[in-house]
Every structure is written in structure tokens, then in C-alpha cells.
Amino acid sequence: MSASSRSARPPLTQLPAWQALEAHFGEVRDTHLRDLFASDPNRGERLTAEGAGLYLDYSKNRVTDETLRLLLALAREAGVEERRDAMFAGERINVTENRAVLHTALRAPRGATVNVDGENVVPGVQEVLDRMSAFAEQVRNRTWLGATGKPIRNVVNIGIGGSDLGPVMAYEALKHYADRGLTVRFVSNVDGTDLVEKTRDLDPQETLFIVSSKTFTTQETMANARSARAWLLAGLGNADEGTAIARHFVAVSTNAAEVEKFGIDTANMFGFRDWVGGRYSVDSAIGLSLMVAIGPEGFRDFLAGFHEMDEHFRSTPLEQNLPVLLGVLGVWYRNFFGAQTHAVLPYDQYLAYFPAYLQQLDMESNGKHVTLDGQAVDYDTGPVVWGQPGTNGQHAFYQLIHQGTTLIPCDFLGFCQTLNPLPPHHDLLMANVFAQTEALAFGKTEEQVLAEGVAADLAPHREFEGNRPTNTILADRLTPRTLGALIALYEHKVFVQGAIWNINSFDQWGVELGKVLAGKIVPELQAEGEPKLAHDSSTNALIRRYRARRG
Ligand code: F6P
């Protein structure tokens, strides 16, 4: 994207649709969902959309037809479609890093063409997928042997951020399809406890480490990889170091030089390119641990689900376009109602890590305060994203969503079929999805409470205001394909919002300062004598106290 096309757009708050939405908000802000449903008996069927196996009911949102018309006009005026097409076409829309953004090429079919600077990148993607498949099959059929001749039975992914959250989330989500004879674990935290606890019951002779890092320089990952190497060599006794590393370590990275420096043969490296952002990389070689667990065919199904949603996003009119609808509804609450957070509530135990995964996807992408041109925004950008699986959350934080003083839009995710039929569990689970969204939307009036015989002085405590917005996303069954579609749905929702806010959703400079400062502090903690500390008085005192008391 050129500098001129970057600045071609008027500021967001000066777009006609934005200004119309401001006026419109004043008219509808107090309209209750009870009235919206009462005046339109078909609302619950009309305000729905479907794509890539996902059904979205967005009728329980505080919107009228006019609101939706204006929100979609905003998306058009903000250039969402042009920006989307530029992304798919391989333009360098990540302007602060001068990179294309092409996670969509990772799931393009084998024969597709996606050009970056004149090169069709699809054959390269497919070549890596084929090499990953051959490797995964060897581990799965137990012909990948460790240095002492024993087959590998334990696979430990070492990575952090996008090199961990995607693989661990997707592995947990698709465990039902995994080879249960393999133990698959994920080490991310630089806290040594993570590595120690995840390896304590593993036999080094049967353990393979996948070191996953786009840069292969990330402090946490490299520290864990070095300690894993030491653990392995100690556990293998007098095995030849070169053979041990070759049989027990593989790498996933864009940085062949650093992989070699670590001692991993680049024959055992699976690559990807700089146009894959860390938080968009679970469908690249970063998904190797997942592929080992669910098999190459399952992984291809996973990619097919992403691709189906990509095509939906690319070609469906905005009015029926799932990521666009979720995106503009989020903008409505964030920028007009002032909602600060957004909850994602999967009613499926396998999706326990999905909210954590979305936190990085959304907050690292849209936690930005300047436009593409570097101007400070005068509107809010990304919300705090959070959540945990239902029904557990109901007994923890839902009270505040129902009766607190802050508006929290929620996405409820559920499946019509369970992977673990154990009557009546699934009906109980899904009854809660429907009950929660009904209660949040319609509440319970004081008259209803009094009619139930509640004493007048208790009635205010028992009244539910309602009018709390929710989306419900239903799929038939949690499969690799459905999960791929679900992830792509949120990737593109984040994209739509970033495009409207005119920010760069694909860099993450905000995590740099802390990394740099930690790099300076490490030698101060490890220095022999009293180090010369030149921080603020708080940081100096904390470092001194730590040094004095760490034992
Ligand atoms: O947290 C910053 C970040 O750069 C993420 O964007 C990325 O997913 C993570 O660190 C890990 O980076 P790498 O894959 O290079 O180790």
C-alpha cells in the first residue's frame, strides 16, 4: 500500500456514515431489545447469516435496520473492501514493517496463485506442507526413532505468543481427533516451572522437541530450548550430541541462520515467510505439533475450513458477511456505547483456550493508538477481549454481565452435536447458551419480580434490566474444518475493525520496550558484585531487594 493510498481516506470521524451514526445513536441508545423483538416477530430469523458451516444469530444486538445500514455504510466508506482485496492480492499492507499480509495464502488450494512481488507463493507453502506431512507420518507411525532407537512418543512444542497459543489452542480443541498414544505438550513460559513440570514424567529417549519461533531469537523460547537440550543430553547419558539433536529436535522458523546456530540441521527445519504474522501462524508450519497430533489429513481439513471462511469474507455481500457483521457490531459498541471489553464464551470444554488465543489475535492486532499515517486516533480502538468456557463462567463473572454497571457485549459459541455423547449433558450445556442470551436480552422487569411474590424492598435486587447484547454462533460439530473456519472468522473480524479504525493490525511494536528493558536488566541480576543501577528509584529498589533475598 503506497503512502498516498494510506492517506487518501478522510479521518474516521469525518466520514458521513460515522456522523450519521452519531446522530442515530442519540435516537436508539435507549431502545430495548424487548421492543425490537416485539415489533418484528421474525427478527430472530431475519438477523442471521451463515457461512463456512457457521450460523450467526446477531438479532440480540441493540441495532435497528437503520443501524445496520449505517454500520455497513461505514465499512464501505472506510474502505474495508479495498483493504481486504489489497490483503488478498499480496500488497504490502503492513506498512510499518513493509510486508505483505498473506496468512490466506497458507490455506489456498494447491493449484491457486497468490503473487508476492511477482512470485507465486503457493507452491512453496505446499512444499512445506508436504514435508511436514512426511515428518508427521513418521512420528505417527512410530518410525521416527530417537537417538537410542526407541520410537518418539512425546512431542513438546516450545514457543510463545503466536508460536504457542495457536498450536496449544487448536491441539486442545481437536484432541478428540488426536493420536492418544502420543503425549503432546506445550512449553511457553520462561518460568522454569513450565519446562520442568511438562517434562518431569517424560522419557528423554522417547521425546521430541519442536522449537517454534518465527524469529528464533525470542528470549523465552531460546531459554527453554537450551534447557530442553540440556535435559535431553543429561537424560540420554553418553549419546553423541549431534545425533541426539538431530533425532530429538526440529525447528519451525523463518530464520535458518539462527536455527543452524542453535545446532538444528536445517534439513529438520520447517519454514514460513515474513508475510505470516505470529498471531496468524497456526495454519503455517507453526501448526506442526497439531499436524503430528491429528494427522496430515486432519490438518488439511483444518486449512480447508480457513479457506472456506476466506472465500466467504472475500465474496459475500457485506450484509451477509460474517466477519464484517461481527466487526461492525463491535465498532458500534466500542465507539458509540463506549464498551471497553468484549467477552467470548465458548460452550465447549475443548475450546477452553480459545479466549486466550483470541486475546493475542485481537489485542496485539488492534491495540494501537495511531492511524496508518501516524496520527493519534481520536476514537477508541481494540477492546479488552476475555472469556472462558461456559458453563463455568456463569458461576464466576456472569453476575456482572447481567446486573453490573458496565456493558459487555458477548459472543456465545456452541455446537449442535457433542463429540462425547453422555446424555443429558449436551442438552444441559446448550440449554444454558440459549437461557443466558435470552436472559441477557430480555431481563426481568420489576413488575414480573413483584408478580412472583418478591417483597417490594427486594425487588430491585431481583430485577434484570436486560438489553445486554450478544451474538450466538452455532456450528453442527467441532471438527478440524469448523475450527479453521471459526479462527478465520475472528481473524477477519479483527481485520475489518482495524480497517475501519485505520490502524495497522499487523505490527506489534508495543511489546518491544519491555523486551529491550528486560534484556538490560538480566545482566544486572546476574552480575557478580553490586551492579551500577541507573533506573528509577522504584526499579532500582526492586532489583536490590530481589538480589538480596533470592537465596
Ligand atoms: O509478543 C510479541 C511476539 O513477537 C508475537 O507477535 C509473537 O507471536 C511472539 O512474540 C513470538 O515470536 P517468535 O515466533 O518470533 O518467537
Boltz pocket constraint, residues with backbone or C-beta under 6 A from the ligand:
constraints:
  - pocket:
      binder: B
      contacts: [[A, 160], [A, 161], [A, 162], [A, 163], [A, 212], [A, 213], [A, 214], [A, 215], [A, 216], [A, 217], [A, 218], [A, 221], [A, 278], [A, 279], [A, 364], [A, 508], [A, 511]]
      max_distance: 6.0
